């Protein structure tokens, strides 16, 4: 499995982030774990073959 690099930060009570390779696709989550899952979902969608 390929490592997914992402940028993230906490803004008040939400975690916000995006994939380094796809900086136009931002997502958020109430927890860091939820944010990571959302980022994995984006990565899967963008790399479908």
Secondary structure by P-SEA (a helix, b strand, c coil): cbbbbbbbbbcccccccccccccccccccccaaaaaaaaaaaaaaaacc
